[in-house]
Amino acid sequence: MPDFIANRIDGHVAVVTLNRPEVMNALNRQMYIELEQAFHAASHDPEVRCVVLTGEGRAFCSGDDVRQIMLGDQRDETVSRLRDARPKPTPAAMAVLDCDKPVIAAINGAAVGWGMDLALLADIRIASEAAKFGELFIKRGLVADVGGLWRLPRVVGPSKAAELLFTGDIITAQEAERIGLVSQVVPAAALMESALTMARKIAANPPIALRYMKEGLRRSVHGSVPEMGEYIGNSLAYLFTTEDHKEGALSFVERREPVFKGR
């Protein structure tokens, strides 16, 4: 089987690239499996401190491969899984969401259907001027995955999310920035360097604290103020004991750049 997900490490940054450019990086079953594996690997690699997710060619991801997943032999496998008494979220989606390293989506082109959902699973989204977004599920007689139905309302607000989900409209990168779907829009030629610059800046920070910071953000979605206070207190009690905290404090008083080792 061909490798649909290309990976490389840039210092402490893992780059995961969707690599089926001939079909605008449409996802088939093998690609879902390899996407899940790539994020599990990044989560468990002690050298990785940040992950950049992007697409090869002119698209980020055009969603599911309609011919294979919706009309082909992979359709029955999908339907069978979803007919479980208590079907679980898409494993690839959970692998991205559960990744304890910060994830940046570098959206180089169309991010539609599950491709938009995938971009929403990232912590930070940076878009090329050529990018466009659309929750196309309603056009296929379906509902969105956790990216659209769980993350999108939290990113752009319930009303705007409802508009995008109910209409299936496609929006430009500029509109995505206006509504807060992406944090910045850059020229196409500058996209990867912008994403990698952000990733390297994040990766230069203490990795243990980064993991606790990301977990805190995750818990803030549902946690009450007392629950968050408990999490913060417990986290700080541990982080105060790390070598990285000591290095951060010493580098400040010694007026030098810190060197964090993840200990």
Helices and strands as residue ranges (DSSP letters): E 5-10, E 13-18, G 21-23, H 29-44, E 50-55, E 59-61, I 66-70, H 74-82, H 91-98, E 103-107, E 110-112, H 114-120, E 124-128, E 132-134, G 136-140, H 146-146, I 147-151, H 152-156, H 158-167, E 170-172, H 173-178, E 184-186, G 188-190, H 191-203, H 207-220, H 225-239, H 243-253
